[in-house]
Amino acid sequence: MFLGEHQHIVDAKGRVVMPSRFRPELEHGLVVTKGQERCLVVFPVDQFGQVVERLDRLPRTDRRTRNFARILYGGASDQGLDAQGRLPLPPTLRSYAGLERDVVVLGVGDRVEIWDADAWQRLQTEYDDIYANTDTALGEEGI
C-alpha cells in the first residue's frame, strides 16, 4: 500500500526519485500514465493489469470509453526504476502534468500520483475543508 506525501524534484534528465518505501512494490514493473486533474499516476504492473481488466469490461461502443482508453494507454509508459530508484518521465507526460521542478509524490493506496507541487497545494487547500466536513466517503456505509 502506498501512503504519504513526499516532496521531490524532477532532475535535469526528467527523472523523479520514488520514495524508498514505495520501491519494493514498483521494482517488479510499473506503468506511469496520465491521471485525472493533470497529475501522473504510477501503477505497479499487476495493479495496472486490473485497471485494464476493468476497462476491457466497458462497452467499446461508448465513445467515452474509447476516448478514456486512448488517453490512458496512449500516454502510458512502462519504464522501470533505475538503480537509484529514479523514474524517468517522458517529456509528454511531464508536459501534461506541468512538472518542471518541484513535485509531490503522493501515496494513494493502490497507486502513486505525481503532482506539480503548486497544483497539489491548490487541490489540497480546496478539498481539505470538504474532506473535514464529509459525513460519509463511500455512500451510505461510509468508510
C-alpha positions, 0 to 999 in steps of 0.5 A: 500500500502506498501512503504519504506525501513526499516532496521531490524534484524532477532532475535535469534528465526528467527523472523523479526519485520514488520514495524508498518505501514505495520501491519494493512494490514498483521494482517488479514493473510499473506503468506511469500514465496520465491521471485525472486533474493533470497529475501522473499516476504510477501503477505497479504492473499487476495493479495496472493489469486490473485497471485494464481488466476493468476497462476491457469490461466497458462497452467499446461502443461508448465513445467515452470509453474509447476516448478514456482508453486512448488517453490512458494507454496512449500516454502510458509508459512502462519504464522501470526504476533505475538503480537509484530508484529514479523514474524517468518521465517522458517529456509528454507526460511531464508536459501534461502534468506541468512538472518542471521542478518541484513535485509531490509524490503522493501515496494513494493506496493502490497507486502513486500520483505525481503532482506539480507541487503548486497544483497539489497545494491548490487541490489540497487547500480546496478539498481539505475543508470538504474532506473535514466536513464529509459525513460519509466517503463511500455512500451510505456505509461510509468508510 
